[in-house]
Amino acid sequence: MSVCLELNNLDKHYGDTQTGVHAVNNLSMEVNTGEIVALLGSSGCGKTSTLRMIAGFEEVSGGTISINDNPVHQLAPVKRNVAMAFEGYSLYPPLTVRDNIAFALKSSRLPKDQITTRVAEVAHMLEIESILDRYPVSISGGQQQRASLARALIRDADLHLLDEPMGQLEPQLRAVLRGRIKHFIKERGLTAILVTHDQTEANALADRIAVMEAGVLQQYDTANELKNKPANLFSGTFIGEPPMNVFPASVEPEHASIRFKLPGSVTLEYDNNDFAPEVLERVSRTPKVVIGIRPYAVKRVNSGAKAKVVANQWLGDQTHISTSFADSNLVLVEHVQNSLKKGDDVQVGLSADDLHLFDARTTHAIAHGREVVS
């Protein structure tokens, strides 16, 4: 598989390098041709700065950007053959929605009948046929956003950059369009980078997800790997809804067992056979760890660690049970309704197979269940 985009040691500073903002810090990653990649993170993590550097709207402070093996980081945006859907829409006010969408195709002197067909196709996909002859000022923010997205997707470009492309849409429409947009991109073999803070959107659209925080790439992998094998504590707690439960713990290896001492005088003890030898060896060399476990992996049991119910929420298809545990909060997810009330005592089971262990000092992952992290 060929590489469409390559970022090498990309840096972005705003202001002085000593006192200013280091928005993107030594970012290196590749995007394959025909791949959809999501840059995922909270506000200010550097994802939009990265996208704008790729497009050429922000200067690179350091590092290189290559598209199809051609260095482009010093080229003007118009010379990069990149299509971008802006979060702020950026439609041309004097043009109708139809002419906005067709603008790049007309500039490339594509035959009129082909332009008409392609505009109709993308407008139908995004459900904006009824506004094609209206002007941007007369349509809603969500309609403007879909028009901007249509204008980007219709272009013949090496790379399509989508900055929060559905942030203004109502949830039901977003759910419908996610599948259509992915099919549109994949059917045409386009390469796309999506910026979003929405995990659901990233999971639904992207082949791989780049998790960013404070300008640093935390992990770049498939949605399944991010959830089941987070590289560090940030990825583990950022990915997943509800978030991963985490607790600091001291490690006390015994002859035939291993104990994790948590706050609040809570002790979790496991037989050595519950872990692979490589995991035991790594954990025994790490006196302070952070234990993580996904809410759906926590089970109510007849004999286990004690917890007290704080809240019990039925969400229509699953129950979120929040409990007080180890001087912190432990959330369980169940797929049936129950009658638990605030203050009820429960016992919880945390299987060794479901534990994620992180080094408390470095926050790097040590093990996921029986599998040690190399």
C-alpha positions as CSV (number, residue, x, y, z in Angstrom):
1,M,0.0,0.0,0.0
2,S,1.4,3.4,-1.0
3,V,1.8,6.3,1.4
4,C,-0.1,9.4,0.5
5,L,0.9,11.7,3.3
6,E,4.0,11.7,5.4
7,L,4.7,14.0,8.4
8,N,8.2,14.0,9.8
9,N,9.0,15.7,13.1
10,L,6.4,18.3,12.5
11,D,6.4,21.3,14.9
12,K,4.2,24.4,15.3
13,H,5.0,27.3,17.6
14,Y,2.8,30.3,18.1
15,G,4.8,33.2,19.4
16,D,8.3,32.8,20.9
17,T,9.7,29.3,21.0
18,Q,10.5,29.8,24.7
19,T,7.4,31.5,26.0
20,G,4.8,30.9,23.2
21,V,2.5,28.0,22.6
22,H,4.0,24.8,21.3
23,A,0.9,23.6,19.5
24,V,2.3,20.6,17.7
25,N,5.4,18.8,19.1
26,N,7.6,16.6,16.9
27,L,4.7,14.8,15.2
28,S,5.5,12.0,12.8
29,M,2.9,9.8,11.1
30,E,1.9,8.4,7.7
31,V,-1.4,8.1,6.0
32,N,-1.8,5.5,3.3
33,T,-3.5,6.1,0.0
34,G,-7.3,5.4,0.2
35,E,-7.2,5.6,4.0
36,I,-9.4,7.7,6.3
37,V,-7.5,8.9,9.4
38,A,-9.0,10.8,12.3
39,L,-7.1,13.3,14.4
40,L,-8.9,13.0,17.7
41,G,-8.4,15.0,20.8
42,S,-9.8,17.7,23.1
43,S,-9.8,21.4,22.3
44,G,-6.2,22.8,22.0
45,C,-4.5,19.4,21.5
46,G,-3.0,20.5,18.2
47,K,-5.2,18.6,15.7
48,T,-6.5,21.6,13.8
49,S,-3.1,23.2,13.7
50,T,-1.8,20.0,12.2
51,L,-4.6,20.0,9.6
52,R,-3.9,23.6,8.7
53,M,-0.2,23.0,8.3
54,I,-1.0,20.1,5.9
55,A,-3.3,22.4,3.9
56,G,-0.7,25.2,3.9
57,F,-2.8,27.8,5.9
58,E,-0.3,27.6,8.7
59,E,3.5,27.8,8.4
60,V,5.5,24.9,9.6
61,S,7.9,25.8,12.5
62,G,9.9,22.6,12.0
63,G,9.8,19.3,10.2
64,T,8.5,18.3,6.8
65,I,5.2,17.4,5.0
66,S,5.2,15.2,1.9
67,I,2.3,14.3,-0.3
68,N,2.9,11.3,-2.7
69,D,6.6,11.6,-1.9
70,N,6.7,15.3,-2.9
71,P,7.7,17.8,-0.2
72,V,4.9,20.4,0.1
73,H,5.5,22.2,3.4
74,Q,7.0,25.2,1.6
75,L,4.4,25.3,-1.2
76,A,1.4,27.7,-1.3
77,P,-1.9,26.0,-0.5
78,V,-3.1,26.2,-4.1
79,K,-0.1,24.1,-5.3
80,R,-0.7,21.2,-2.9
81,N,-3.8,19.7,-4.6
82,V,-5.5,19.4,-1.2
83,A,-9.3,19.9,-0.7
84,M,-10.4,21.2,2.7
85,A,-13.8,21.5,4.4
86,F,-13.4,24.3,7.0
87,E,-15.1,24.2,10.4
88,G,-16.1,27.8,9.7
89,Y,-17.6,26.9,6.3
90,S,-15.9,29.6,4.2
91,L,-18.5,29.7,1.4
92,Y,-18.4,32.4,-1.2
93,P,-21.3,34.7,-0.3
94,P,-22.0,36.0,-3.9
95,L,-22.4,32.4,-5.2
96,T,-25.3,30.0,-4.8
97,V,-24.7,26.8,-3.0
98,R,-24.6,25.0,-6.3
99,D,-21.9,27.3,-7.7
100,N,-20.0,27.1,-4.4
101,I,-19.9,23.3,-4.7
102,A,-19.0,23.3,-8.4
103,F,-16.4,26.1,-8.0
104,A,-13.2,23.9,-8.2
105,L,-14.7,21.8,-11.0
106,K,-15.4,24.8,-13.1
107,S,-11.9,26.1,-12.5
108,S,-10.5,22.9,-13.9
109,R,-12.7,23.3,-17.0
110,L,-14.6,20.0,-16.5
111,P,-17.4,19.6,-19.0
112,K,-20.7,21.1,-17.8
113,D,-22.7,17.9,-17.9
114,Q,-20.1,16.2,-15.7
115,I,-20.2,19.0,-13.2
116,T,-24.0,18.9,-13.1
117,T,-24.0,15.2,-12.5
118,R,-21.3,15.3,-9.7
119,V,-22.9,18.2,-7.9
120,A,-26.3,16.4,-8.0
121,E,-24.7,13.3,-6.6
122,V,-22.9,14.9,-3.7
123,A,-25.9,17.1,-2.9
124,H,-28.2,14.0,-2.8
125,M,-25.8,12.2,-0.5
126,L,-25.7,15.2,1.9
127,E,-29.4,16.0,1.6
128,I,-29.0,19.5,0.4
129,E,-30.7,19.3,-3.1
130,S,-33.4,21.7,-1.9
131,I,-31.0,24.6,-1.2
132,L,-28.7,24.4,-4.3
133,D,-30.1,27.6,-5.7
134,R,-30.0,29.6,-2.5
135,Y,-27.2,31.8,-1.2
136,P,-25.1,31.0,1.9
137,V,-26.6,33.9,3.9
138,S,-30.1,32.4,3.6
139,I,-29.4,28.9,4.9
140,S,-28.7,27.5,8.3
141,G,-25.3,26.8,9.9
142,G,-25.8,23.0,9.4
143,Q,-26.7,23.5,5.7
144,Q,-23.7,25.7,5.2
145,Q,-21.5,23.0,6.8
146,R,-22.8,20.4,4.5
147,A,-22.3,22.7,1.5
148,S,-18.7,23.2,2.6
149,L,-18.3,19.5,3.0
150,A,-19.8,18.9,-0.5
151,R,-17.4,21.4,-2.0
152,A,-14.4,19.6,-0.6
153,L,-15.5,16.0,-1.3
154,I,-16.4,16.8,-5.0
155,R,-12.9,17.9,-5.8
156,D,-10.3,15.7,-7.6
157,A,-7.5,16.1,-5.0
158,D,-4.7,14.0,-3.6
159,L,-5.9,14.6,-0.1
160,H,-9.2,15.7,1.5
161,L,-9.0,17.5,4.8
162,L,-12.2,17.6,6.9
163,D,-12.2,19.9,9.9
164,E,-15.1,19.0,12.3
165,P,-17.2,18.4,9.2
166,M,-20.5,17.6,11.1
167,G,-20.2,19.6,14.2
168,Q,-23.3,21.7,13.5
169,L,-25.6,18.8,12.6
170,E,-28.2,17.3,14.8
171,P,-27.4,13.8,16.1
172,Q,-29.8,11.9,13.9
173,L,-28.6,13.4,10.7
174,R,-25.0,13.0,11.8
175,A,-25.6,9.3,12.3
176,V,-27.1,8.9,8.8
177,L,-24.4,11.0,7.1
178,R,-21.4,9.2,8.7
179,G,-22.2,6.0,6.8
180,R,-22.8,7.8,3.6
181,I,-19.7,9.9,3.7
182,K,-17.5,6.9,4.5
183,H,-19.0,5.0,1.6
184,F,-18.5,8.0,-0.7
185,I,-14.9,8.3,0.2
186,K,-14.1,4.6,0.1
187,E,-16.0,4.0,-3.2
188,R,-13.9,6.7,-4.9
189,G,-10.6,5.7,-3.3
190,L,-10.1,9.1,-1.7
191,T,-7.6,9.8,1.0
192,A,-9.0,11.8,3.9
193,I,-8.0,13.2,7.3
194,L,-10.8,14.1,9.7
195,V,-10.4,16.4,12.7
196,T,-12.9,15.7,15.5
197,H,-13.3,15.7,19.2
198,D,-16.2,13.1,18.8
199,Q,-15.1,9.5,19.5
200,T,-18.2,8.1,17.9
201,E,-17.5,10.0,14.7
202,A,-13.8,8.9,14.7
203,N,-14.7,5.3,15.3
204,A,-17.4,5.3,12.6
205,L,-15.4,7.0,9.9
206,A,-11.7,6.3,10.4
207,D,-9.6,3.3,9.5
208,R,-7.0,4.6,12.0
209,I,-7.2,7.2,14.7
210,A,-4.4,9.5,15.9
211,V,-5.0,10.5,19.5
212,M,-3.4,13.8,20.4
213,E,-2.9,15.8,23.6
214,A,-0.9,18.9,24.3
215,G,0.5,18.8,20.8
216,V,1.9,15.3,21.2
217,L,0.8,12.2,19.3
218,Q,-0.2,9.7,22.1
219,Q,-1.2,6.7,20.0
220,Y,-2.0,6.0,16.3
221,D,-3.9,2.9,15.7
222,T,-7.3,1.3,14.9
223,A,-10.3,2.0,17.1
224,N,-10.2,-1.6,18.4
225,E,-6.5,-1.4,19.4
226,L,-7.0,2.0,21.0
227,K,-9.7,0.6,23.2
228,N,-8.2,-2.8,24.0
229,K,-4.5,-1.9,24.0
230,P,-4.0,1.7,25.0
231,A,-0.4,2.7,24.8
232,N,-0.5,4.9,27.9
233,L,-2.8,6.1,30.6
234,F,-4.0,9.1,28.6
235,S,-5.2,7.0,25.7
236,G,-6.7,4.5,28.1
237,T,-8.8,7.1,29.9
238,F,-9.6,9.3,26.8
239,I,-10.9,6.5,24.7
240,G,-14.2,4.9,25.7
241,E,-17.6,6.0,27.1
242,P,-18.0,5.8,30.0
243,P,-14.3,6.3,30.5
244,M,-12.0,3.6,31.9
245,N,-12.0,3.3,35.7
246,V,-8.5,3.9,37.1
247,F,-6.9,3.5,40.5
248,P,-3.4,3.9,41.8
249,A,-2.0,0.8,43.4
250,S,1.1,-0.5,45.2
251,V,2.3,-3.9,44.0
252,E,3.1,-6.7,46.6
253,P,4.3,-9.9,44.9
254,E,3.8,-13.1,47.0
255,H,5.1,-16.6,46.5
256,A,1.9,-17.8,44.7
257,S,-0.1,-14.6,44.3
258,I,0.2,-10.9,43.6
259,R,-1.6,-8.2,45.6
260,F,-2.5,-4.7,44.5
261,K,-3.1,-2.3,47.4
262,L,-5.5,0.5,46.4
263,P,-6.6,3.6,48.4
264,G,-9.3,3.1,51.1
265,S,-7.7,-0.2,52.4
266,V,-8.9,-2.0,49.3
267,T,-6.8,-5.0,48.3
268,L,-7.1,-7.0,45.0
269,E,-5.4,-10.3,45.1
270,Y,-4.8,-12.6,42.2
271,D,-3.3,-16.0,41.7
272,N,0.0,-15.9,39.8
273,N,-1.6,-18.2,37.3
274,D,-4.0,-15.4,36.4
275,F,-1.2,-13.6,34.6
276,A,1.4,-14.6,32.1
277,P,4.9,-15.0,33.5
278,E,6.1,-12.0,31.5
279,V,3.4,-9.8,33.0
280,L,4.3,-10.9,36.6
281,E,7.9,-10.2,35.9
282,R,7.2,-6.7,34.6
283,V,4.8,-5.9,37.4
284,S,7.1,-7.2,40.1
285,R,9.7,-4.6,38.9
286,T,7.1,-1.8,39.1
287,P,6.2,-1.0,42.7
288,K,3.6,1.7,41.8
289,V,1.1,1.1,39.1
290,V,-2.3,2.4,37.9
291,I,-4.9,-0.2,37.4
292,G,-7.5,0.4,34.7
293,I,-10.6,-1.5,33.8
294,R,-13.4,-0.7,31.4
295,P,-16.9,-0.2,33.0
296,Y,-18.4,-3.0,30.9
297,A,-15.8,-5.4,32.3
298,V,-16.7,-4.8,36.0
299,K,-19.1,-7.4,37.2
300,R,-21.4,-7.6,40.3
301,V,-20.5,-10.8,42.1
302,N,-21.5,-12.6,45.3
303,S,-18.1,-12.5,46.7
304,G,-15.7,-9.7,45.7
305,A,-14.5,-6.2,46.6
306,K,-17.0,-4.0,48.4
307,A,-18.4,-0.9,46.8
308,K,-21.3,1.4,47.6
309,V,-23.8,2.7,45.0
310,V,-23.7,6.4,44.4
311,A,-26.0,6.6,41.3
312,N,-28.0,4.2,39.1
313,Q,-28.9,5.4,35.6
314,W,-31.0,3.5,33.1
315,L,-30.2,4.9,29.6
316,G,-32.8,2.9,27.6
317,D,-30.5,0.1,26.5
318,Q,-28.0,-0.1,29.4
319,T,-27.5,0.8,33.0
320,H,-24.6,2.9,34.4
321,I,-24.0,2.2,38.0
322,S,-21.7,4.6,39.7
323,T,-20.1,3.4,43.0
324,S,-17.8,4.6,45.7
325,F,-14.7,2.3,45.6
326,A,-11.1,2.7,46.8
327,D,-11.7,6.4,47.7
328,S,-12.7,7.1,44.1
329,N,-15.5,6.3,41.6
330,L,-16.0,2.9,39.9
331,V,-18.6,2.7,37.1
332,L,-20.2,-0.5,36.0
333,V,-22.2,-1.0,32.8
334,E,-25.0,-3.6,32.7
335,H,-27.5,-4.3,29.9
336,V,-30.5,-4.9,32.1
337,Q,-32.4,-2.6,34.5
338,N,-32.0,-3.2,38.2
339,S,-33.4,-1.8,41.4
340,L,-30.2,-0.6,43.1
341,K,-30.6,2.5,45.1
342,K,-28.1,5.1,46.3
343,G,-26.4,3.7,49.4
344,D,-26.8,0.1,48.5
345,D,-23.8,-2.2,49.1
346,V,-22.6,-4.3,46.2
347,Q,-19.6,-6.5,45.6
348,V,-17.6,-6.2,42.4
349,G,-15.3,-8.5,40.5
350,L,-12.4,-7.3,38.5
351,S,-11.0,-10.1,36.4
352,A,-7.3,-10.2,35.8
353,D,-8.0,-10.8,32.1
354,D,-9.7,-7.3,31.9
355,L,-7.1,-5.3,33.8
356,H,-4.9,-2.7,32.1
357,L,-1.8,-2.0,34.0
358,F,0.2,1.2,33.7
359,D,3.5,2.4,35.2
360,A,2.5,5.1,37.6
361,R,5.8,7.0,37.0
362,T,5.9,7.0,33.2
363,T,2.1,6.3,32.6
364,H,3.1,3.9,29.8
365,A,1.2,0.6,29.6
366,I,2.7,-2.4,31.1
367,A,0.1,-5.1,30.3
368,H,-3.4,-5.7,29.0
369,G,-4.8,-8.7,30.7
370,R,-2.4,-11.6,30.1
371,E,-0.5,-9.8,27.4
372,V,2.6,-7.8,28.3
373,V,3.4,-4.6,26.4
374,S,6.7,-4.9,24.6
